[in-house]
Amino acid sequence: MKRYNSLTNQRQLYRKQDGVCNGCREPLSLRHLAVDHIVPRKLGGTHELSNLQLLCASCNSIKGKRSQSYLTKRLQDRNWISRRPDSARVHARVWTGSRWVDVFDLILYIEDPDSCISKSITGTKHPLFASDRDFHLACIDMYKGLHELLEMLESADLPQDSI
């Protein structure tokens, strides 16, 4: 029987989560990640892949054997996760030239650049974009992605009022 924290599960979860912690949304270090049960075993959770996630060591320590909502609440209280409508999931991300940024954060940055300061799990504050060039590359990447999506929708055989 395969262990729930097997290397195979770790690799699948790492790809599924795009290499970020499912708690604080910071990039995962391959040396400091933990396979965690979304619904804890003591609350009826299983070892199924759909009930597993990767957390950084800090988030795993905070969550312990408690629920995912407990972790999310604690991280929000500490201002360790961004102000996304659904902070448990990344929506769509764009490449800045040095890292991935959530499209929602890009929109917030356009509205008010000074409010977009990231706070890492260690408490270090840093701007969302390291430079104007990173912001420019993220906008180009978002534009290309939207253009590709529109082309796919136009080529699909869908009723006009559904787009």
TORKOL-339915 format. One line per 4 residues: number of its first residue (from 1); their letters; for each residue x negated, y, z negated of N, C-alpha, C, CB. Coordinates in Angstrom, 1 decimal. Glycine has a CB too. Example, Ala and Ser with C-alpha at 12.3 -4.5 7.8 and 13.67 -1.06 7.14 Angstrom:
BEGIN
1) AS) -13.2/-5.7/-7.8/-12.3/-4.5/-7.8/-13.2/-3.3/-7.8/-11.3/-4.5/-9.0 ~ -12.8/-2.2/-7.1/-13.7/-1.1/-7.1/-12.9/0.0/-7.9/-14.1/-0.6/-5.7
This chain:
BEGIN
1) MKRY) -0.8/-1.2/0.0/0.0/0.0/0.0/-0.9/1.3/0.0/1.0/0.0/-1.2 ~ -0.6/2.2/0.9/-1.4/3.4/1.0/-1.1/4.4/-0.2/-1.1/4.1/2.3 ~ -2.2/4.9/-0.7/-2.0/5.9/-1.8/-1.4/7.2/-1.3/-3.4/6.2/-2.5 ~ -0.6/7.9/-2.1/0.0/9.1/-1.6/-1.0/10.2/-1.3/1.0/9.7/-2.6
5) NSLT) -2.2/10.2/-2.0/-3.2/11.2/-1.8/-4.3/10.7/-0.9/-3.8/11.7/-3.1 ~ -4.0/9.8/0.0/-5.0/9.2/0.9/-5.5/10.3/1.9/-4.4/8.0/1.7 ~ -6.7/10.0/2.4/-7.3/10.9/3.4/-6.4/11.1/4.6/-8.7/10.4/3.8 ~ -5.7/10.1/5.0/-4.8/10.2/6.1/-3.7/11.2/5.8/-4.2/8.8/6.5
9) NQRQ) -3.1/11.1/4.6/-2.0/12.0/4.2/-2.6/13.4/4.1/-1.4/11.6/2.9 ~ -3.8/13.6/3.6/-4.4/14.9/3.4/-4.6/15.5/4.8/-5.8/14.8/2.7 ~ -5.0/14.8/5.8/-5.3/15.3/7.1/-3.9/15.7/7.8/-6.0/14.3/8.0 ~ -2.9/14.9/7.6/-1.6/15.2/8.2/-1.0/16.5/7.6/-0.6/14.0/8.1
13) LYRK) -1.1/16.6/6.3/-0.6/17.7/5.6/-1.4/19.0/5.9/-0.6/17.5/4.1 ~ -2.7/18.8/6.1/-3.5/20.0/6.4/-3.1/20.6/7.7/-5.0/19.6/6.4 ~ -2.9/19.7/8.7/-2.4/20.1/10.1/-1.0/20.7/10.0/-2.4/18.9/11.1 ~ -0.2/20.1/9.3/1.2/20.5/9.1/1.3/21.9/8.5/2.1/19.5/8.3
17) QDGV) 0.4/22.2/7.5/0.4/23.5/6.8/-0.6/24.5/7.4/0.1/23.2/5.3 ~ -1.2/24.1/8.5/-2.1/25.0/9.2/-3.3/25.4/8.3/-1.4/26.2/9.7 ~ -3.7/24.5/7.4/-4.8/24.8/6.5/-4.6/25.8/5.4/-5.9/25.2/7.4 ~ -3.4/26.1/5.1/-3.1/27.0/4.0/-2.4/26.3/2.8/-2.3/28.3/4.5
21) CNGC) -2.6/26.9/1.6/-1.9/26.3/0.4/-0.4/26.6/0.5/-2.5/27.0/-0.9 ~ 0.4/25.6/0.2/1.8/25.8/0.2/2.4/26.6/-0.9/2.5/24.4/0.3 ~ 1.5/27.1/-1.8/1.9/28.0/-2.9/1.5/29.4/-2.6/1.3/27.5/-4.2 ~ 0.2/29.7/-2.7/-0.2/31.1/-2.6/-0.5/31.5/-1.1/-1.5/31.3/-3.4
25) REPL) -0.5/30.6/-0.2/-0.6/30.8/1.3/-2.1/31.2/1.6/0.3/32.0/1.7 ~ -3.0/31.0/0.7/-4.4/31.2/1.0/-5.0/30.0/1.7/-5.2/31.5/-0.4 ~ -6.0/30.3/2.5/-6.7/29.1/3.2/-7.2/28.1/2.2/-7.8/29.6/4.1 ~ -7.0/26.8/2.6/-7.4/25.8/1.7/-8.9/25.4/1.9/-6.6/24.5/1.9
29) SLRH) -9.6/25.2/0.8/-10.9/24.7/0.9/-10.8/23.1/0.9/-11.8/25.2/-0.3 ~ -11.5/22.5/1.8/-11.4/21.0/1.8/-11.9/20.4/0.5/-12.2/20.5/3.0 ~ -12.7/21.1/-0.2/-13.2/20.5/-1.5/-12.3/20.8/-2.7/-14.6/21.1/-1.8 ~ -11.4/21.7/-2.5/-10.5/22.1/-3.7/-9.0/22.1/-3.3/-10.9/23.5/-4.2
33) LAVD) -8.6/21.0/-2.8/-7.2/20.9/-2.5/-6.6/19.7/-3.2/-7.0/20.7/-0.9 ~ -5.3/19.7/-3.4/-4.6/18.6/-4.1/-3.4/18.3/-3.4/-4.3/19.1/-5.6 ~ -3.1/17.0/-3.3/-1.9/16.5/-2.7/-0.9/16.5/-3.9/-2.0/15.0/-2.1 ~ 0.2/17.2/-3.7/1.2/17.4/-4.7/2.6/17.0/-4.3/1.3/18.9/-5.1
37) HIVP) 3.4/16.5/-5.2/4.8/16.1/-4.9/5.6/17.4/-5.0/5.3/15.0/-5.9 ~ 6.4/17.7/-4.0/7.3/18.9/-4.0/8.3/18.7/-5.0/7.9/19.1/-2.6 ~ 9.0/17.6/-5.0/9.9/17.2/-6.1/9.1/16.2/-6.9/11.3/16.5/-5.5 ~ 8.8/16.6/-8.2/7.9/15.8/-9.0/8.5/14.4/-9.2/7.8/16.4/-10.4
41) RKLG) 7.6/13.4/-9.4/8.0/12.0/-9.6/9.0/11.9/-10.8/6.8/11.1/-9.9 ~ 8.7/12.7/-11.9/9.6/12.6/-13.1/11.0/13.1/-12.8/9.0/13.4/-14.2 ~ 11.2/13.9/-11.7/12.5/14.3/-11.3/13.1/13.6/-10.1/12.4/15.8/-10.9 ~ 12.5/12.4/-9.9/13.0/11.5/-8.8/12.3/11.7/-7.5/14.4/11.8/-8.6
45) GTHE) 11.2/12.4/-7.4/10.5/12.5/-6.1/9.8/11.3/-5.7/9.5/13.7/-6.2 ~ 9.6/11.1/-4.4/8.9/9.9/-3.9/7.5/10.2/-3.4/9.8/9.3/-2.8 ~ 6.8/9.2/-3.0/5.5/9.3/-2.4/5.6/9.5/-0.9/4.6/8.1/-2.7 ~ 6.8/9.7/-0.3/7.0/9.9/1.1/6.3/11.2/1.5/8.5/9.9/1.5
49) LSNL) 5.8/11.2/2.8/5.0/12.3/3.3/5.9/13.6/3.3/4.6/12.0/4.7 ~ 7.2/13.4/3.5/8.1/14.6/3.5/8.2/15.2/2.1/9.5/14.2/4.0 ~ 7.8/14.5/1.0/7.9/15.1/-0.3/6.5/15.5/-0.8/8.5/14.1/-1.3 ~ 5.5/15.5/0.1/4.1/15.9/-0.3/3.7/17.2/0.3/3.2/14.8/0.1
53) QLLC) 2.8/17.9/-0.3/2.3/19.2/0.2/0.9/19.3/-0.3/3.2/20.4/-0.3 ~ 0.1/20.2/0.3/-1.2/20.5/-0.2/-1.2/21.8/-0.9/-2.2/20.6/1.0 ~ -1.8/21.8/-2.1/-1.9/23.0/-2.9/-3.4/23.2/-3.2/-1.1/22.9/-4.2 ~ -3.8/24.5/-3.4/-5.1/24.7/-3.9/-5.2/24.3/-5.4/-5.5/26.3/-3.7
57) ASCN) -6.4/24.2/-5.9/-6.5/23.8/-7.3/-5.8/24.7/-8.2/-8.0/23.7/-7.6 ~ -5.8/26.0/-8.0/-5.2/26.9/-8.9/-3.6/26.7/-8.9/-5.5/28.3/-8.5 ~ -3.1/26.6/-7.7/-1.6/26.5/-7.6/-1.2/25.1/-8.2/-1.1/26.6/-6.2 ~ -2.0/24.1/-8.0/-1.7/22.8/-8.5/-1.7/22.8/-10.0/-2.6/21.7/-8.0
61) SIKG) -2.6/23.5/-10.6/-2.7/23.6/-12.0/-1.5/24.4/-12.6/-4.0/24.4/-12.4 ~ -1.1/25.4/-11.9/0.1/26.2/-12.4/1.3/25.4/-12.3/0.2/27.5/-11.5 ~ 1.5/24.6/-11.2/2.7/23.9/-11.0/2.8/22.7/-11.9/2.8/23.4/-9.5 ~ 1.7/22.0/-12.1/1.7/20.8/-12.9/2.8/19.8/-12.4/1.9/21.1/-14.4
65) KRSQ) 3.6/19.3/-13.4/4.7/18.4/-13.0/6.0/19.1/-13.0/4.7/17.2/-14.1 ~ 6.0/20.4/-12.7/7.2/21.1/-12.6/7.7/21.3/-11.2/7.1/22.5/-13.3 ~ 8.8/21.9/-11.0/9.4/22.1/-9.6/8.7/23.1/-8.8/10.9/22.5/-9.8 ~ 8.9/23.0/-7.5/8.3/24.0/-6.5/8.8/25.4/-6.8/8.6/23.6/-5.1
69) SYLT) 10.1/25.5/-7.2/10.6/26.8/-7.5/9.9/27.5/-8.7/12.1/26.8/-7.8 ~ 9.5/26.7/-9.7/8.7/27.2/-10.8/7.4/27.8/-10.3/8.4/26.1/-11.8 ~ 6.7/27.1/-9.4/5.4/27.6/-8.9/5.7/28.9/-8.1/4.8/26.5/-7.9 ~ 6.7/28.9/-7.2/7.0/30.1/-6.4/7.3/31.3/-7.4/8.2/29.8/-5.5
73) KRLQ) 8.1/31.1/-8.4/8.4/32.1/-9.3/7.2/32.7/-10.0/9.4/31.7/-10.4 ~ 6.3/31.8/-10.5/5.1/32.2/-11.2/4.2/33.0/-10.3/4.4/30.9/-11.8 ~ 4.0/32.5/-9.0/3.2/33.2/-8.1/3.7/34.6/-7.7/3.0/32.4/-6.8 ~ 5.1/34.7/-7.6/5.7/36.0/-7.3/5.5/36.9/-8.5/7.2/35.8/-7.0
77) DRNW) 5.6/36.4/-9.7/5.4/37.2/-10.9/4.0/37.8/-11.0/5.7/36.4/-12.2 ~ 3.1/37.0/-10.5/1.7/37.4/-10.5/1.3/38.2/-9.3/0.8/36.2/-10.7 ~ 2.3/38.4/-8.3/2.0/39.0/-7.1/0.9/38.3/-6.3/1.7/40.5/-7.3 ~ 0.9/37.0/-6.3/-0.1/36.2/-5.6/0.4/35.7/-4.2/-0.5/35.1/-6.4
81) ISRR) 1.6/36.0/-3.9/2.1/35.6/-2.5/2.8/36.8/-1.9/3.1/34.4/-2.6 ~ 2.8/36.8/-0.6/3.3/38.0/0.1/4.8/38.1/0.0/2.9/37.9/1.6 ~ 5.3/39.3/0.5/6.8/39.6/0.4/7.6/39.0/1.6/7.0/41.1/0.3 ~ 7.3/37.8/2.0/8.1/37.2/3.0/9.5/36.9/2.5/7.4/35.9/3.6
85) PDSA) 10.5/36.9/3.4/11.9/36.5/3.0/11.9/35.1/2.4/12.9/36.6/4.1 ~ 11.1/34.2/3.0/11.1/32.8/2.5/9.6/32.5/2.3/11.7/31.8/3.6 ~ 9.1/32.8/1.2/7.6/32.7/0.9/7.2/31.2/0.9/7.3/33.3/-0.4 ~ 8.1/30.3/0.9/7.6/28.9/0.9/7.2/28.4/2.2/8.7/28.0/0.3
89) RVHA) 7.5/29.1/3.3/7.1/28.7/4.6/6.5/29.8/5.4/8.3/28.1/5.3 ~ 5.6/29.5/6.2/5.0/30.5/7.2/5.9/30.5/8.4/3.5/30.2/7.6 ~ 6.3/31.7/8.8/7.2/31.8/10.0/6.4/31.6/11.3/7.9/33.2/10.0 ~ 5.8/32.6/11.8/5.0/32.5/13.0/3.7/33.3/12.7/5.7/33.1/14.3
93) RVWT) 2.6/32.8/13.2/1.4/33.4/12.9/0.6/33.9/14.2/0.5/32.5/12.1 ~ -0.2/34.9/14.0/-1.0/35.4/15.1/-2.4/35.4/14.7/-0.5/36.8/15.6 ~ -3.3/35.3/15.7/-4.7/35.2/15.5/-5.3/36.6/15.5/-5.4/34.3/16.5 ~ -6.1/37.0/14.5/-6.6/38.4/14.5/-8.1/38.4/15.0/-6.6/38.9/13.1
97) GSRW) -8.6/37.3/15.4/-10.0/37.3/15.8/-10.9/36.7/14.7/-10.5/38.6/16.1 ~ -10.4/36.8/13.4/-11.1/36.2/12.3/-10.3/35.3/11.4/-11.7/37.3/11.4 ~ -8.9/35.5/11.5/-8.0/34.6/10.7/-6.6/34.7/11.2/-8.1/35.0/9.1 ~ -5.7/33.8/10.7/-4.3/33.8/11.1/-3.6/34.8/10.1/-3.7/32.4/11.0
101) VDVF) -2.6/35.5/10.7/-1.8/36.4/9.9/-0.3/36.1/10.3/-2.1/37.9/10.2 ~ 0.6/36.1/9.3/2.0/35.9/9.5/2.5/37.1/10.3/2.7/35.7/8.1 ~ 3.4/36.8/11.3/4.0/37.9/12.1/4.8/38.9/11.2/4.9/37.3/13.2 ~ 5.5/38.3/10.1/6.2/39.2/9.2/5.3/40.2/8.6/7.0/38.4/8.2
105) DLIL) 4.1/39.8/8.2/3.1/40.7/7.6/2.6/41.7/8.6/1.9/39.9/7.0 ~ 2.5/41.3/9.8/2.1/42.2/10.9/3.1/43.3/11.1/1.9/41.5/12.3 ~ 4.4/43.0/11.0/5.5/44.0/11.1/5.4/44.9/9.9/6.9/43.3/11.2 ~ 5.2/44.4/8.7/5.1/45.2/7.5/4.0/46.2/7.6/5.0/44.4/6.3
109) YIED) 2.9/45.7/8.2/1.7/46.5/8.4/1.9/47.7/9.3/0.5/45.7/8.9 ~ 2.7/47.4/10.4/3.0/48.5/11.4/3.9/49.5/10.7/3.8/47.9/12.6 ~ 4.8/49.1/9.8/5.7/50.0/9.1/5.0/50.8/8.1/6.8/49.3/8.5 ~ 4.1/50.2/7.3/3.4/50.9/6.2/2.0/50.2/6.0/4.2/50.9/4.9
113) PDSC) 1.0/50.6/6.7/-0.3/50.0/6.6/-0.9/50.0/5.1/-1.3/50.6/7.5 ~ -0.7/51.0/4.4/-1.2/51.1/3.0/-0.6/50.1/2.1/-1.0/52.5/2.5 ~ 0.6/49.6/2.4/1.2/48.7/1.4/0.8/47.2/1.7/2.7/48.8/1.6 ~ 0.1/47.0/2.7/-0.3/45.6/3.1/-1.7/45.3/2.6/-0.3/45.4/4.6
117) ISKS) -1.8/45.1/1.3/-3.0/44.7/0.6/-2.8/43.3/0.2/-3.4/45.6/-0.5 ~ -3.7/42.3/0.6/-3.5/41.0/0.1/-4.2/40.8/-1.2/-4.1/40.0/1.2 ~ -3.7/40.0/-2.1/-4.3/39.7/-3.4/-4.5/38.2/-3.4/-3.4/40.2/-4.6 ~ -5.8/37.8/-3.5/-6.1/36.4/-3.5/-5.8/35.8/-4.8/-7.6/36.2/-3.0
121) ITGT) -5.9/34.5/-4.9/-5.7/33.8/-6.1/-6.7/34.2/-7.2/-5.8/32.3/-5.9 ~ -7.8/34.7/-6.8/-8.8/35.2/-7.8/-8.6/36.6/-8.3/-10.2/35.1/-7.2 ~ -7.6/37.3/-7.6/-7.2/38.6/-8.0/-7.9/39.7/-7.1/-7.6/38.9/-9.4 ~ -8.8/39.2/-6.2/-9.5/40.1/-5.3/-8.5/40.7/-4.3/-10.6/39.4/-4.6
125) KHPL) -8.5/42.0/-4.2/-7.7/42.7/-3.2/-8.4/43.0/-2.0/-7.1/44.0/-3.8 ~ -7.8/42.8/-0.8/-8.4/43.1/0.5/-7.3/43.5/1.5/-9.3/41.9/1.0 ~ -7.7/44.4/2.4/-6.7/44.8/3.4/-6.3/43.6/4.3/-7.2/45.9/4.3 ~ -5.0/43.7/4.8/-4.5/42.6/5.6/-5.4/42.4/6.9/-3.1/43.0/6.1
129) FASD) -5.9/43.5/7.4/-6.8/43.4/8.6/-8.2/44.0/8.2/-6.2/44.2/9.8 ~ -9.2/43.3/8.5/-10.6/43.8/8.2/-10.9/45.0/9.0/-11.6/42.7/8.5 ~ -10.3/45.2/10.2/-10.7/46.3/11.0/-9.5/46.6/12.0/-12.0/46.1/11.8 ~ -9.6/47.8/12.6/-8.6/48.1/13.7/-8.6/47.1/14.8/-8.8/49.5/14.2
133) RDFH) -9.8/46.6/15.1/-10.0/45.6/16.1/-9.2/44.3/15.8/-11.5/45.2/16.3 ~ -9.2/43.9/14.5/-8.4/42.7/14.1/-6.9/42.9/14.3/-8.7/42.3/12.6 ~ -6.5/44.1/13.9/-5.1/44.5/14.1/-4.7/44.5/15.6/-4.8/45.9/13.5 ~ -5.6/45.0/16.4/-5.3/45.1/17.9/-5.2/43.7/18.4/-6.5/45.9/18.6
137) LACI) -6.2/42.8/18.0/-6.1/41.4/18.5/-4.9/40.7/18.1/-7.4/40.6/18.0 ~ -4.4/40.9/16.8/-3.2/40.3/16.4/-2.0/40.8/17.2/-2.9/40.7/14.9 ~ -1.9/42.1/17.5/-0.8/42.6/18.4/-0.9/41.9/19.8/-0.9/44.1/18.5 ~ -2.0/41.8/20.3/-2.2/41.2/21.7/-1.7/39.7/21.6/-3.6/41.2/22.2
141) DMYK) -2.1/39.0/20.5/-1.7/37.6/20.4/-0.2/37.5/20.2/-2.4/37.0/19.2 ~ 0.4/38.4/19.5/1.9/38.4/19.3/2.5/38.7/20.6/2.3/39.4/18.2 ~ 2.0/39.6/21.4/2.6/40.0/22.7/2.6/38.8/23.6/1.9/41.2/23.3 ~ 1.4/38.1/23.7/1.3/37.0/24.5/2.3/35.9/24.1/-0.2/36.4/24.5
145) GLHE) 2.4/35.6/22.8/3.3/34.6/22.4/4.7/34.9/22.7/3.1/34.4/20.9 ~ 5.1/36.2/22.5/6.5/36.6/22.8/6.8/36.5/24.3/6.8/38.0/22.3 ~ 5.8/36.9/25.1/5.9/36.8/26.6/6.1/35.3/27.0/4.6/37.4/27.3 ~ 5.3/34.4/26.5/5.4/33.0/26.8/6.8/32.5/26.4/4.3/32.2/26.1
149) LLEM) 7.2/32.9/25.2/8.6/32.4/24.8/9.7/32.9/25.7/8.8/32.9/23.3 ~ 9.6/34.2/26.1/10.6/34.7/27.1/10.6/34.0/28.4/10.4/36.2/27.3 ~ 9.4/33.7/28.9/9.3/32.9/30.1/9.9/31.5/30.0/7.8/32.8/30.6 ~ 9.7/30.9/28.9/10.2/29.5/28.7/11.8/29.6/28.6/9.7/28.9/27.4
153) LESA) 12.3/30.7/27.9/13.7/30.8/27.8/14.4/31.1/29.2/14.1/32.0/26.8 ~ 13.7/32.0/30.0/14.2/32.3/31.3/14.2/31.1/32.2/13.4/33.4/31.9 ~ 13.2/30.2/32.1/13.1/29.1/33.0/14.1/27.9/32.5/11.7/28.5/33.0 ~ 14.5/28.0/31.2/15.5/27.0/30.7/16.8/27.2/31.3/15.5/27.0/29.2
157) DLPQ) 17.6/26.2/31.5/18.9/26.3/32.0/19.9/26.5/30.9/19.3/25.0/32.9 ~ 19.9/27.8/30.4/20.8/28.1/29.3/21.8/29.1/29.7/20.0/28.6/28.1 ~ 23.0/29.1/29.1/24.0/30.1/29.4/23.5/31.5/29.1/25.4/29.9/28.6 ~ 23.8/32.5/29.9/23.3/33.9/29.7/23.5/34.5/28.3/23.8/34.8/30.7
161) DSI) 24.7/34.2/27.7/25.0/34.8/26.4/24.3/34.1/25.3/26.5/34.8/26.2 ~ 23.6/33.0/25.5/22.9/32.3/24.4/21.5/32.8/24.2/22.8/30.8/24.7 ~ 21.0/33.7/25.0/19.6/34.2/24.8/19.7/35.6/24.1/18.9/34.4/26.2
